[in-house]
Amino acid sequence: MPILLILGIVAIIALLVIASIVFHFFGIWIQAWASGAAVSFVTLVGMSLRKIPPALIVRAYIQLRKAGIMHVSCNDLECHYMAGGDVLKVVNALIAADKAGINLDFMRAAAIDLAGRNVFDAVCTSVNPRVIDCPDPTKGRVSIDAVAKDGIQVKAKARVTVRTNLDRLVGGATEETIIARVGEGIVSTIGSSESYTAVLENPDLISKRVQEKGLDSGTAFEILSIDIADVDIGDNVGARLQAEQAEADTRVAQAKAEVRRAAAVALEQEMLAKVQEMQANVTAAQAEVPLALAAALREGKMGVLDYYRLENIKADTEMRKSIGGDSLDKVQKSEG
């Protein structure tokens, strides 16, 4: 009797557990069954045990079946969810690609999503190409500035129409690379133009030359067209640079002239110092003459008459100089 009671209790508990499971998953199960995407109770219970929301997986599975995509199973969706992917974005991308006739399988879509790219947005861009402004106005620049060979600055704006290349989406460069390459191509094309007038007359030459360079290689996009939206004239950079160069040359010449002037002043001061030195030597020599005369008188090498005769000669010489100097001053005054 106790054994039958225990078995009855166990059976009741099992029935309650089964009833709870059926009650909990019945709505999801009946929704999947009615939509033609049947999922077993065992699968739903397994999802719950693996911490996977059954409603999310079943809803995505129903979307795929209703869209006619049969190669994706619930197990694939579970694996992608457990890997940290966005199941609904991948499912929506698969449906959009299938309706647009784009070849995209689940594994590639899951890889794109796990790589951090918005796979649904990528498919939408493949169907409906995106227009990118170059330069990007959100980065603070409103035009791409370049200088033609005649020195005139040209400001240009471009609009690049791109389409996502799903084959290169994983590992491919982003929009910033497209903008940078297009900007570089515009600067190079304008810089190689002989005159700014050639750019104004044929702005389509810029887009043609830039597009010929294959700027979309290695990126996640395919460039469909590059259109020049606006071309404007900026500063005369060549003239400004020449003026700045002339000013710099003037400053250099002034600096060199100042160096030469300083050298000349230094040389003049040096010569004045030498003159004063020579005058000092002459004065010193003149001071030795009386001493030499006195020594000659003491030693008897010169007599008193010789000394007086020398003094007379000196006086006569000074008188002649005085007379000659006065007459010279008179002549100069009369000529003046």
C-alpha positions as CSV (number, residue, x, y, z in Angstrom):
1,M,0.0,0.0,0.0
2,P,2.7,2.6,0.8
3,I,4.5,1.7,-2.5
4,L,1.3,2.4,-4.4
5,L,0.9,5.7,-2.6
6,I,4.4,6.7,-3.4
7,L,4.0,5.8,-7.0
8,G,0.8,7.7,-7.1
9,I,2.5,10.8,-5.6
10,V,5.3,10.5,-8.1
11,A,2.9,10.2,-11.0
12,I,0.9,13.2,-9.8
13,I,4.1,15.2,-9.5
14,A,5.2,14.1,-13.0
15,L,1.8,15.0,-14.4
16,L,2.0,18.4,-12.7
17,V,5.5,19.0,-14.2
18,I,4.3,17.9,-17.6
19,A,1.2,20.1,-17.3
20,S,3.3,23.1,-16.3
21,I,5.7,22.6,-19.2
22,V,2.8,22.2,-21.6
23,F,1.1,25.2,-20.2
24,H,4.2,27.3,-20.3
25,F,5.2,26.4,-23.9
26,F,1.8,25.6,-25.3
27,G,1.3,29.1,-26.7
28,I,4.7,29.1,-28.5
29,W,4.2,25.5,-29.7
30,I,0.8,26.1,-31.1
31,Q,2.0,29.3,-32.8
32,A,4.8,27.5,-34.5
33,W,2.6,24.5,-35.5
34,A,-0.1,26.8,-36.9
35,S,2.5,28.7,-38.9
36,G,4.0,25.6,-40.5
37,A,7.2,25.8,-38.5
38,A,6.6,23.1,-36.0
39,V,8.9,22.8,-33.0
40,S,8.8,20.0,-30.5
41,F,8.3,20.5,-26.8
42,V,11.7,18.9,-26.2
43,T,13.4,21.6,-28.3
44,L,11.5,24.3,-26.4
45,V,12.5,22.8,-23.0
46,G,16.1,22.5,-24.2
47,M,16.1,26.2,-25.2
48,S,14.9,27.2,-21.7
49,L,17.5,25.1,-20.0
50,R,20.3,26.7,-22.2
51,K,19.0,30.2,-21.2
52,I,17.8,30.9,-24.7
53,P,14.5,32.7,-25.0
54,P,12.2,30.3,-26.9
55,A,9.8,33.0,-28.1
56,L,12.6,34.9,-29.9
57,I,14.0,31.8,-31.6
58,V,10.5,30.5,-32.6
59,R,9.4,33.9,-33.9
60,A,12.6,34.1,-36.1
61,Y,12.1,30.5,-37.3
62,I,8.5,31.3,-38.2
63,Q,9.6,34.4,-40.2
64,L,12.1,32.3,-42.2
65,R,9.6,29.6,-43.0
66,K,6.9,32.1,-44.0
67,A,9.5,33.8,-46.3
68,G,10.3,30.5,-47.9
69,I,13.8,30.1,-46.5
70,M,14.1,26.4,-45.6
71,H,17.9,25.9,-45.2
72,V,18.0,27.5,-41.7
73,S,17.1,25.4,-38.7
74,C,16.3,26.3,-35.1
75,N,19.7,24.9,-34.1
76,D,21.4,27.4,-36.3
77,L,19.5,30.2,-34.7
78,E,20.3,29.0,-31.2
79,C,24.0,28.7,-32.0
80,H,24.0,32.3,-33.3
81,Y,22.2,33.6,-30.2
82,M,24.6,31.8,-27.9
83,A,27.6,33.3,-29.9
84,G,26.3,36.8,-29.0
85,G,24.7,37.6,-32.4
86,D,21.5,39.5,-33.1
87,V,19.1,36.8,-34.4
88,L,16.4,39.1,-35.6
89,K,18.8,41.3,-37.7
90,V,20.2,38.2,-39.3
91,V,16.8,36.8,-40.1
92,N,15.6,40.2,-41.5
93,A,18.7,40.4,-43.6
94,L,18.2,36.9,-45.0
95,I,14.6,37.7,-45.9
96,A,15.5,41.0,-47.5
97,A,18.3,39.5,-49.5
98,D,16.1,36.6,-50.7
99,K,13.4,39.0,-51.9
100,A,16.0,41.2,-53.6
101,G,17.6,38.3,-55.3
102,I,20.9,38.7,-53.5
103,N,23.0,35.6,-52.8
104,L,23.3,35.6,-49.0
105,D,23.4,32.4,-46.9
106,F,23.0,32.1,-43.1
107,M,26.7,31.5,-42.4
108,R,27.8,34.6,-44.2
109,A,25.1,36.7,-42.6
110,A,26.0,35.4,-39.1
111,A,29.7,36.1,-39.7
112,I,28.9,39.7,-40.8
113,D,26.7,40.2,-37.7
114,L,29.3,38.7,-35.3
115,A,32.0,40.9,-36.9
116,G,30.1,43.9,-35.6
117,R,28.5,45.1,-38.9
118,N,24.8,45.7,-39.3
119,V,24.0,43.0,-41.7
120,F,20.4,44.2,-42.3
121,D,21.6,47.7,-43.1
122,A,24.2,46.3,-45.4
123,V,21.6,44.4,-47.4
124,C,19.4,47.5,-47.5
125,T,22.4,49.5,-48.9
126,S,22.9,46.8,-51.5
127,V,19.3,47.2,-52.7
128,N,19.1,51.0,-52.1
129,P,22.5,52.6,-52.6
130,R,23.7,55.2,-50.1
131,V,24.9,58.7,-50.9
132,I,28.0,59.9,-48.9
133,D,29.0,63.5,-48.6
134,C,32.7,64.2,-49.2
135,P,33.9,65.8,-47.0
136,D,31.7,64.7,-44.1
137,P,30.0,67.9,-42.8
138,T,29.7,66.4,-39.3
139,K,33.5,66.4,-39.0
140,G,33.6,70.3,-39.3
141,R,34.7,70.6,-42.9
142,V,32.5,71.9,-45.6
143,S,34.7,71.6,-48.7
144,I,37.8,70.0,-50.0
145,D,40.4,72.7,-50.7
146,A,43.2,72.2,-53.3
147,V,45.4,74.6,-55.3
148,A,45.8,74.5,-59.1
149,K,49.1,75.1,-60.8
150,D,48.4,78.8,-61.3
151,G,48.2,79.3,-57.5
152,I,44.4,79.7,-57.2
153,Q,42.6,77.8,-54.5
154,V,39.6,75.7,-55.6
155,K,37.0,74.4,-53.1
156,A,35.0,71.4,-54.1
157,K,32.2,69.3,-52.6
158,A,31.4,65.7,-53.9
159,R,28.7,63.2,-53.4
160,V,29.6,59.6,-53.6
161,T,27.0,56.9,-54.3
162,V,28.0,53.5,-52.9
163,R,26.5,50.1,-52.7
164,T,27.5,47.5,-50.1
165,N,29.7,44.7,-51.3
166,L,28.7,41.7,-49.1
167,D,31.7,39.7,-50.2
168,R,34.0,42.3,-48.8
169,L,31.9,43.4,-45.9
170,V,33.9,41.3,-43.3
171,G,37.3,43.0,-43.1
172,G,36.5,45.7,-45.6
173,A,37.2,49.4,-44.9
174,T,34.4,51.7,-43.8
175,E,32.9,54.9,-45.2
176,E,35.7,57.0,-43.7
177,T,38.2,55.3,-46.0
178,I,35.9,56.1,-49.0
179,I,35.7,59.7,-48.0
180,A,39.5,60.0,-47.4
181,R,40.3,58.4,-50.8
182,V,37.9,60.5,-52.7
183,G,39.2,63.6,-51.0
184,E,42.8,62.6,-51.9
185,G,41.8,62.0,-55.5
186,I,40.0,65.4,-55.7
187,V,43.1,67.2,-54.3
188,S,45.4,65.4,-56.7
189,T,43.2,66.1,-59.7
190,I,42.9,69.8,-58.9
191,G,46.6,70.1,-58.2
192,S,47.5,68.7,-61.6
193,S,45.2,71.2,-63.4
194,E,47.0,73.9,-65.2
195,S,44.5,76.6,-64.2
196,Y,41.5,77.0,-61.9
197,T,39.5,77.9,-65.0
198,A,39.9,74.4,-66.4
199,V,38.4,73.0,-63.2
200,L,35.4,75.4,-63.4
201,E,34.8,74.7,-67.0
202,N,34.9,70.9,-66.7
203,P,34.1,69.8,-63.1
204,D,33.2,66.4,-64.4
205,L,36.9,65.8,-65.2
206,I,37.4,65.5,-61.4
207,S,34.9,62.8,-61.0
208,K,36.1,60.9,-64.0
209,R,39.7,60.9,-63.0
210,V,38.9,60.0,-59.4
211,Q,36.6,57.2,-60.3
212,E,39.3,55.7,-62.7
213,K,41.6,55.2,-59.7
214,G,39.5,52.3,-58.3
215,L,39.1,53.8,-54.9
216,D,36.7,51.2,-53.6
217,S,39.3,48.4,-53.6
218,G,39.7,46.8,-50.2
219,T,36.5,48.5,-48.9
220,A,33.1,47.1,-48.0
221,F,31.5,49.2,-50.7
222,E,31.3,49.5,-54.4
223,I,31.4,53.1,-55.8
224,L,28.7,53.6,-58.3
225,S,29.3,57.3,-59.1
226,I,31.2,60.3,-57.9
227,D,29.4,63.6,-58.6
228,I,30.8,67.1,-58.0
229,A,28.1,68.9,-56.1
230,D,29.8,72.4,-55.9
231,V,33.0,74.1,-57.0
232,D,34.0,77.5,-55.7
233,I,37.1,79.7,-55.8
234,G,39.1,80.5,-52.7
235,D,42.2,82.5,-52.0
236,N,45.1,83.3,-54.4
237,V,47.4,81.1,-52.5
238,G,50.3,81.5,-55.0
239,A,50.3,85.3,-54.7
240,R,50.1,85.1,-50.9
241,L,53.0,82.6,-50.8
242,Q,55.1,84.8,-53.1
243,A,54.4,87.8,-50.9
244,E,55.3,85.9,-47.8
245,Q,58.5,84.6,-49.5
246,A,59.4,88.2,-50.6
247,E,58.9,89.4,-47.0
248,A,61.0,86.6,-45.7
249,D,63.8,87.4,-48.3
250,T,63.6,91.1,-47.2
251,R,64.1,90.1,-43.6
252,V,67.0,87.9,-44.5
253,A,68.6,90.7,-46.5
254,Q,68.1,93.2,-43.6
255,A,69.7,90.7,-41.2
256,K,72.7,90.2,-43.5
257,A,73.0,94.0,-43.9
258,E,72.9,94.5,-40.2
259,V,75.6,91.9,-39.8
260,R,77.8,93.7,-42.3
261,R,77.1,97.1,-40.6
262,A,78.0,95.7,-37.2
263,A,81.2,94.3,-38.7
264,A,82.1,97.7,-40.3
265,V,81.5,99.5,-37.0
266,A,83.6,96.9,-35.2
267,L,86.4,97.4,-37.8
268,E,86.1,101.2,-37.4
269,Q,86.5,101.0,-33.7
270,E,89.4,98.6,-34.1
271,M,91.1,101.1,-36.5
272,L,90.5,104.0,-34.0
273,A,92.1,101.9,-31.3
274,K,95.1,101.3,-33.5
275,V,95.4,105.0,-34.3
276,Q,95.4,105.9,-30.7
277,E,98.0,103.2,-30.1
278,M,100.2,104.7,-32.8
279,Q,99.7,108.2,-31.4
280,A,100.7,106.9,-28.0
281,N,103.8,105.4,-29.5
282,V,104.7,108.7,-31.2
283,T,104.2,110.6,-28.0
284,A,106.4,108.1,-26.2
285,A,109.1,108.5,-28.9
286,Q,108.8,112.3,-28.7
287,A,109.3,112.1,-24.9
288,E,112.6,110.3,-25.5
289,V,114.1,113.1,-27.7
290,P,114.9,115.6,-24.8
291,L,116.4,112.7,-22.8
292,A,118.6,111.8,-25.8
293,L,119.6,115.5,-26.2
294,A,120.5,115.7,-22.5
295,A,122.5,112.5,-22.7
296,A,124.4,113.8,-25.8
297,L,125.2,117.1,-24.1
298,R,126.5,115.3,-21.0
299,E,128.6,112.9,-23.1
300,G,130.1,115.7,-25.2
301,K,128.7,114.3,-28.4
302,M,126.8,117.6,-29.0
303,G,127.8,121.1,-28.2
304,V,125.8,124.0,-26.9
305,L,126.0,125.7,-30.3
306,D,124.6,122.6,-31.9
307,Y,121.7,122.6,-29.5
308,Y,120.9,126.3,-30.2
309,R,121.1,125.7,-33.9
310,L,118.6,122.8,-33.5
311,E,116.3,125.0,-31.5
312,N,116.4,127.7,-34.2
313,I,115.6,125.2,-36.9
314,K,112.6,124.0,-34.9
315,A,111.4,127.5,-34.4
316,D,111.8,128.3,-38.1
317,T,109.9,125.2,-39.0
318,E,107.0,126.0,-36.7
319,M,106.9,129.6,-38.1
320,R,106.8,128.3,-41.7
321,K,104.0,125.9,-40.7
322,S,102.0,128.7,-39.1
323,I,102.4,130.9,-42.1
324,G,101.5,128.1,-44.5
325,G,98.5,127.1,-42.4
326,D,97.1,130.7,-42.3
327,S,97.5,131.2,-46.1
328,L,95.8,127.8,-46.7
329,D,92.8,128.8,-44.6
330,K,92.5,132.1,-46.4
331,V,92.5,130.3,-49.8
332,Q,89.9,127.9,-48.7
333,K,87.7,130.7,-47.3
334,S,88.0,132.6,-50.6
335,E,87.1,129.6,-52.7
336,G,84.1,128.9,-50.4
